Amino acid sequence: MRRLSTETREKVVTLHQQGLSQSKISKQTGVSRCAVQALLKKHKETGNIEDRRRSGRPRKLSAADERRIMLTCLQNRRMSSSAISSELAETSGTQVHPSTVRRSLARSGLHGGIGAKKPDLQHGNKAKQGNDDDTREDGGMRSAGEETVWISENRRIGKEGSGSADRGESARVPGKTSESVTERLLILL
């Protein structure tokens, strides 16, 4: 049975006091006859039309605690539920389990989870962002086929970490001729 509004309950009691039968009250208000009978019985016994206080465990978190949990989470989205729980214990003195914090956040519409991994930037967008990894010294972009070569003071190292050489010699990159690597090194310098 759905819960009757206070206005409907008052209307049922008023119609009964006017002398209408339970079936006529039921037809007039749209409430079942059994519900009318139960409401009139409760009114006769208690003199009240409101529901009695429900039994059950009292809530551990007050409305202020729920707001504090939500605000803490929104201020630091990466904070864990156990960290929020210990912070709540420090600030308000309310000891709660991390699962209670998670349920509170879920009621507030905040659900935990691992954030989606952002896709890597595409080649053209790296240039717009000013990413130095794919730009040449002269400001141009490296083509997709070019190998990245890191140069230190004593040696030159290929992208895979192989092909070192002493000062003045060309570096050998697997699958490339020494001439193409030398040309590329000159372009980079």
Sequence and secondary structure as in RCSB ss.txt:
>XXXX:A:sequence
MRRLSTETREKVVTLHQQGLSQSKISKQTGVSRCAVQALLKKHKETGNIEDRRRSGRPRKLSAADERRIMLTCLQ
NRRMSSSAISSELAETSGTQVHPSTVRRSLARSGLHGGIGAKKPDLQHGNKAKQGNDDDTREDGGMRSAGEETVW
ISENRRIGKEGSGSADRGESARVPGKTSESVTERLLILL
>XXXX:A:secstr
     HHHHHHHHHHHHTT  HHHHHHHHT  HHHHHHHHHHHHHHS  S     S   SS HHHHHHHHHHHHH
 TT  HHHHHHHHHHHH     HHHHHHHHHHTT             HHHHHHHT GGGB TTS B  TT    E
E SS EE TTS     TTS    TTS HHHHHHHHHHH 
